[in-house]
């Protein structure tokens, strides 16, 4: 009897191994296809950014079509953010270089896609976008968007030296959300904050623009809802940021570089 059990066990194990290998092969092939779509869009953005704007919905759909079983998307709750998020982030790479009409068009295309998703899936996508201007324009257009960046504040609280943080950069999936965590009051060490600003000056400047947009628009929404003072609301919201950054954010609020789509877009 022992030999029979061993025989059955061995063959069940073999079948399971074959099945796992087959599934893994399918997954790898799917990831390769998704990677090709993402890379193709990145190359288009680099070659002809305006054409990339027009083709954004097409490439989003290409990424969604990579799934060999489309019904799984509905069963899972929405599209795979790891495939579509990088496409949104790629157009974000040139977002701040366009004038308002082009940026408005990009924002509309992004919102047309994100608003069609379940709330948490929208957040999952926004968490993968690098550009501060695009993320903040999404968030002021839809104030409910506030993707978590707890992983970055946790990282900064655990790792207090610049050497440690540099070693963790490969884990950062959004430049903006990492920069937001660096901007948070009392989260990073002073040495980490100083070195981050020195290493990523453009990112930190645009993050200040993003903070300005989010602060001003959320303060305005609160003032309208509660009848409170807009400037007072701003000061209360800025209390959670690095005090050295606050004068710059106030200056950015006056410059008002952001875009907020109205309900009719």
N, C-alpha and C positions, 0 to 999 in steps of 0.2 A: 504493500500500500504506500509505503514511503516513496518508492520510485515513481509511482503514478503521480503523487502530489508534486514531487520535484519536477516531473515532466510538464505537468499543467502549469505550474508556477513559472518555469523557465520560459515556456512559450507565451504565456500572458505577458511576461516581462518583455519578451522580444517584440511582441505586437505593440505594446505600449511604447517602446523605444522607437519603433518605426513610425508610429502615429505622431509622436512628439517631434521627430525629425522632419516629418512631412509638414506639420503645422509651422515649425520654426522656419523651414525653407520658404513657405508661403509668406510668412511675416517678413522675412528678410527681403524677399522679392518686392513685396508691397512697399516696404520702407525705401528701397532703392528707387522705385517709381515715384514715390512722393518726393524723394530727394532730388530727382531729375526735374520735376515740375518746379520745385522751389528754386533750384539753381538756374533753370531757364528764365524764371521771372527776374531773378537778381541780375542776370546778364542783360535782360531787356531794359531794366531800370538804368543800368550803367550806360547802355548804348543810346537809348531814346526814352528819356523819362516821361515825356508827354504821351508817347505811344503806350507806355506802361500804365498811365492813368486810365486810358480808354480800355485797356485789356485786363484791368484788375478783376472785374467780375468773371471774365473768361478763365483766368488762372485760378481763381478761387474754386470755380466749378471743376476744373481739371484736377485740383488737389482732392476734392470730394469724390471725384469719380475713380480715384485710385483704388478705393475699397472694392475688392472683388465681389463683395456681397453687400450692395447698397442698403438692403433692409436692416443691416446691422447698425447703421447710423441711427435710424429711428429707434431701434431697440436700446441703444446705448444712451440715447438722450440728445444726441447732436453730433456735429462733425468733429473730427479729430483736430484739436487745437494745435497739435504738434506739426500738422501739415499745413494748415491754413494760417496760423499765427505768424510763421516766418514770412509768408507772402505779404501780410499786412505790415509787418515790420520792415520789409524791403521797400515798400512805397514810402514808409515813414522816413527812410534814410534820406529822401530828397524833399520831403514835405516842407520843411522850413525854408527851402530855397525858392519855392514858388511864391507868386503873388497871391493875394486873397482869392481871386476867382478860381484859380487852379486848386488851391488848398480847399476851398469850399466844395469843389467837385469831388476831390479825393475823400473828404470827410463824409459827404453824402453817400458815396459808394460804400465806404466802410460801415456807416450806420445802417444802410439798407440791408447789409449782410448781418450785422450784429443784432439788429432789432428783430430779426427773424429767428433768433436762437433762444433757447431757454436761458433764463437770467444767469445761472451759474456757468453755463457754457460760454456766454458772452464774456464773463469775467475771466474765464480760463484763457480766452484769446487775448484779452487786453493785457494780461499778465506777461505776455510774450513779446510785446511791442517795445522797442528800444527808444524811439524818438519822443522826447518830452512834450513837444508841441502837439503831436498827433494824439498821444494818450490824454493830455489835458483837454484838448478840444472834444474828444469823445466824452470825457467825464463831465464837462460843463453842458454839453448837449443833452446828456442823460445823467442827471445828478445822482441817480441811484448807483451808478458804476463806482465802486471803490474796491478794486481788487486788493486782496491781502498782500502785504509785503513783509509779513511777520518773519518769513525765513531770512530776510536780509537784516532786520533788526536783531534777530537771534544770532546771526553770524557775527555781527559787529559787537554784540555783547559778550560773546564767547571768545572772540579773537581780538585782542587789544593792541597788537602791534601791526605795523604796516607790512612787515615780512609775512606774518600769518595771513593777512587779508589778501596779499598778492597771490599767495598759494591757493586761495579759494576762488579766484576770479573765474575759473572754468565752470563753477557752479552757478554763476549769475546768468539768469535767463532773460533779464530785462535791465538794460543800462539805466533806464529812468527809475525803476523801482528801487534799484540799488542806490542811486543818487538821492532819492527821496529819503531812504533810511539814513544815509550819511548826513542829510540836512536836519534830521530830527534832533531835538534838544536832548542832551545827556545820553545819547545812544552810543556813538562811536567815541573812542578815545581822541584826545586833541591831536595826537600825532597822526592817527589814521585819517582824521578829517582834513588836516593840513596837507598831507601827502596826496589824498584823493583829489582835493581841489587843484593841487599843483599838476597832477598827472592827467586830469580830465577837465581842463578849463572850459572847453566848449560845452561839454555835457552839463557841467554845473551851472553855466550861464543859462542854458536853455531850460534846465530844471527849475531855476528861479523864475523863468517865464511861466512854466507850467504851474508852479506853486501860486504865482500871482493870479493866474486865471482861475484856478480852483478856489482860492481864498476869496477873491472878489465876487465870483458868481454865487458861491454858496452863502456868502455873507449877505448878498442882495436877496437871495431866495428867503433867507431867514428873516430879513428885515421886512419883506413883503408879507410873509406869513404871520409874523408876530408883532408887526408895527414897531420893531426895534430900530436902533440907529445903525446904519450901514458901516460907518467908520468904526464904531465901537465893536461891532461884530468882527470886523477885520482884525482889530487889535487882539481880540480874544483868541481868534484862530491862529494868529501868528505867534502866540505865546509858546506853542509846542515846537517851534523851529529854533535852530541855532540863532542866538541873539545877534551874532555878527552878520548873519545873512538877512536879517529883517529889513535894514535900510535899503538893500538892493531889491528885495521883493516889493517894497512900497513904491520904489521907483518904477519897477516893472508894471505894477498895477496902473500907474498913471500913463504908461506907454500903450497899454491895452493892445497887445499883439494877437490876442487869441480870437478864435471864431466860435460862435455859438449858433447852431442852426435853430431856427424856430420850429414850431410844431408842424408847419405846413411843408417842410422840405420834401 
